[in-house]
Amino acid sequence: MRVEDILRTKQPRIVAVRSGSTIDEAIGLMKSENISALVVKDVCRTEGNALAGVLSERDIVHALLDKGPGLLRLPVSQLMTRNPVTCSPTDSLHEALQLMVRHHIRHLPVLDDGTLVGVVSARDFTRLQLDELAPAERPREAEPVYAHH
């Protein structure tokens, strides 16, 4: 299987934030979308819609210890991971997982010839594993218990 196979099972919408947005705005977006990382984009006249970085809950929590609650007013650009590790849609799932493990990340932007086409996450790989479990390996529903009268 390839990364593109996982992308086909997901909604094509990529949730992104601009680098000039505040951390407070980014947290609100993460909460409303029920996600733990955002793609950070910049709109440049020369580059179009360019991937600028990734902002994760982990980035925010670590910065909270250093900067305190004032970090909520900071721009996303000050906390985001610049030049994030990425993969290609044609990479094997094994290659993508190796990247995630090697770099201690849970979200991997997918670029096709420099264009952002999606994001795969550790949750996607977990879902895939669950879907591929053989019926015999799946836990059975608990048997109902009937009281004898």
FENKAPE-V878662 format. One record per pair of residues at least 4 apart in sequence whose C-alpha atoms are under 8 Angstrom apart, sorted by the first residue. I is the first residue (numbers start at 0). J is the second residue. D is the distance in Angstrom with one decimal. If there is no record, write none. Layout:
i=I j=J d=D
i=I j=J d=D
This chain:
i=0 j=4 d=6.4
i=0 j=91 d=5.9
i=0 j=92 d=6.1
i=1 j=5 d=7.2
i=1 j=88 d=6.7
i=1 j=89 d=5.7
i=1 j=90 d=5.6
i=1 j=91 d=4.3
i=1 j=92 d=5.2
i=2 j=6 d=6.5
i=2 j=87 d=7.2
i=2 j=88 d=4.9
i=2 j=89 d=6.1
i=2 j=90 d=5.8
i=2 j=91 d=6.0
i=2 j=92 d=5.6
i=2 j=95 d=7.3
i=2 j=119 d=7.7
i=3 j=7 d=6.2
i=3 j=88 d=4.5
i=3 j=89 d=6.3
i=4 j=8 d=7.0
i=5 j=9 d=6.9
i=5 j=119 d=7.5
i=5 j=123 d=7.2
i=6 j=10 d=7.8
i=6 j=11 d=7.5
i=6 j=117 d=6.7
i=6 j=118 d=7.7
i=6 j=119 d=7.2
i=7 j=11 d=7.9
i=11 j=117 d=7.1
i=12 j=117 d=7.8
i=13 j=38 d=7.7
i=13 j=116 d=7.9
i=13 j=117 d=6.1
i=13 j=118 d=7.3
i=14 j=37 d=6.2
i=14 j=38 d=6.6
i=15 j=37 d=5.4
i=15 j=38 d=4.6
i=15 j=39 d=5.6
i=15 j=40 d=6.5
i=16 j=20 d=6.8
i=16 j=25 d=6.6
i=16 j=37 d=6.5
i=16 j=38 d=6.3
i=16 j=39 d=5.0
i=16 j=40 d=6.1
i=17 j=39 d=5.5
i=17 j=40 d=5.0
i=17 j=41 d=5.7
i=17 j=75 d=7.4
i=18 j=39 d=5.8
i=18 j=40 d=6.3
i=18 j=41 d=6.3
i=18 j=51 d=7.4
i=18 j=74 d=6.5
i=18 j=75 d=5.0
i=18 j=76 d=4.7
i=19 j=74 d=5.1
i=19 j=75 d=6.0
i=19 j=76 d=6.4
i=20 j=24 d=6.3
i=20 j=25 d=7.0
i=20 j=74 d=5.4
i=20 j=75 d=5.8
i=21 j=25 d=6.4
i=21 j=71 d=6.5
i=21 j=72 d=5.5
i=21 j=73 d=5.4
i=21 j=74 d=4.3
i=21 j=75 d=5.6
i=22 j=26 d=6.1
i=22 j=59 d=7.9
i=22 j=70 d=6.9
i=22 j=71 d=4.8
i=22 j=72 d=6.2
i=22 j=73 d=5.9
i=22 j=74 d=6.0
i=22 j=75 d=5.4
i=23 j=27 d=6.3
i=23 j=71 d=4.7
i=23 j=72 d=6.5
i=24 j=28 d=6.3
i=25 j=29 d=6.2
i=25 j=37 d=7.8
i=25 j=75 d=7.4
i=26 j=30 d=6.1
i=27 j=31 d=6.1
i=28 j=32 d=6.0
i=29 j=33 d=5.7
i=29 j=34 d=5.1
i=29 j=35 d=6.1
i=29 j=36 d=6.9
i=29 j=37 d=7.2
i=30 j=34 d=6.7
i=35 j=55 d=5.8
i=35 j=56 d=5.5
i=36 j=53 d=6.9
i=36 j=54 d=5.5
i=36 j=55 d=4.1
i=36 j=56 d=6.2
i=36 j=106 d=7.2
i=37 j=53 d=5.7
i=37 j=54 d=5.2
i=37 j=55 d=6.3
i=38 j=50 d=7.2
i=38 j=51 d=7.9
i=38 j=52 d=6.2
i=38 j=53 d=4.7
i=38 j=54 d=6.5
i=38 j=108 d=7.7
i=39 j=50 d=6.2
i=39 j=51 d=5.4
i=39 j=52 d=4.9
i=39 j=53 d=5.3
i=39 j=54 d=6.8
i=39 j=75 d=7.9
i=39 j=79 d=7.6
i=40 j=48 d=6.5
i=40 j=49 d=5.6
i=40 j=50 d=4.8
i=40 j=51 d=5.1
i=40 j=52 d=7.0
i=41 j=47 d=8.0
i=41 j=48 d=6.0
i=41 j=49 d=5.4
i=41 j=50 d=6.7
i=41 j=51 d=6.1
i=42 j=46 d=7.4
i=42 j=47 d=5.5
i=42 j=48 d=4.7
i=42 j=49 d=6.3
i=43 j=47 d=5.1
i=43 j=48 d=6.6
i=43 j=49 d=7.3
i=49 j=114 d=7.8
i=50 j=115 d=7.0
i=51 j=81 d=6.3
i=51 j=82 d=6.9
i=52 j=79 d=5.9
i=52 j=80 d=5.3
i=52 j=81 d=4.5
i=52 j=82 d=5.8
i=52 j=83 d=5.7
i=53 j=79 d=5.4
i=53 j=80 d=5.2
i=53 j=81 d=6.9
i=53 j=83 d=6.5
i=54 j=58 d=6.4
i=54 j=59 d=7.8
i=54 j=75 d=7.4
i=54 j=78 d=7.0
i=54 j=79 d=4.6
i=54 j=80 d=6.3
i=55 j=59 d=6.6
i=55 j=79 d=7.6
i=56 j=60 d=6.1
i=57 j=61 d=6.1
i=58 j=62 d=6.2
i=58 j=78 d=6.5
i=58 j=79 d=7.0
i=59 j=63 d=6.1
i=59 j=78 d=7.2
i=60 j=64 d=6.9
i=61 j=65 d=7.0
i=62 j=66 d=5.8
i=62 j=67 d=7.5
i=62 j=70 d=7.4
i=62 j=78 d=7.4
i=63 j=67 d=4.8
i=63 j=68 d=6.4
i=63 j=70 d=6.7
i=66 j=70 d=5.8
i=69 j=73 d=7.4
i=73 j=77 d=6.8
i=74 j=78 d=7.7
i=75 j=79 d=5.9
i=83 j=108 d=7.8
i=84 j=98 d=7.7
i=84 j=102 d=7.9
i=84 j=107 d=6.6
i=84 j=108 d=7.4
i=85 j=107 d=5.5
i=85 j=108 d=5.0
i=85 j=109 d=5.7
i=85 j=110 d=6.7
i=86 j=90 d=6.7
i=86 j=95 d=6.5
i=86 j=107 d=6.8
i=86 j=108 d=6.5
i=86 j=109 d=5.0
i=86 j=110 d=6.2
i=87 j=109 d=5.3
i=87 j=110 d=5.3
i=87 j=111 d=5.8
i=88 j=109 d=6.2
i=88 j=110 d=7.0
i=88 j=111 d=6.4
i=90 j=94 d=6.2
i=90 j=95 d=6.6
i=91 j=95 d=6.4
i=92 j=96 d=6.1
i=93 j=97 d=6.1
i=94 j=98 d=6.3
i=95 j=99 d=6.4
i=95 j=107 d=7.8
i=96 j=100 d=6.1
i=97 j=101 d=5.9
i=98 j=102 d=6.0
i=99 j=103 d=5.7
i=99 j=104 d=4.9
i=99 j=105 d=6.1
i=99 j=106 d=7.4
i=99 j=107 d=7.1
i=100 j=104 d=6.7
i=105 j=120 d=5.5
i=105 j=121 d=5.2
i=106 j=118 d=6.6
i=106 j=119 d=5.8
i=106 j=120 d=4.4
i=106 j=121 d=6.7
i=107 j=118 d=5.5
i=107 j=119 d=5.3
i=107 j=120 d=6.2
i=108 j=115 d=7.0
i=108 j=116 d=7.9
i=108 j=117 d=6.0
i=108 j=118 d=4.3
i=108 j=119 d=6.5
i=109 j=115 d=5.9
i=109 j=116 d=5.7
i=109 j=117 d=5.1
i=109 j=118 d=5.4
i=109 j=119 d=7.2
i=110 j=114 d=5.1
i=110 j=115 d=4.5
i=110 j=116 d=5.8
i=110 j=117 d=7.4
i=111 j=115 d=6.4
i=111 j=116 d=6.4
i=119 j=123 d=6.3
i=120 j=124 d=6.9
i=121 j=125 d=6.3
i=122 j=126 d=6.1
i=123 j=127 d=6.2
i=124 j=128 d=6.3
i=125 j=129 d=6.3
i=126 j=130 d=6.2
i=127 j=131 d=6.2
i=128 j=132 d=6.4
i=132 j=136 d=6.1
i=132 j=137 d=6.5
i=133 j=137 d=6.6
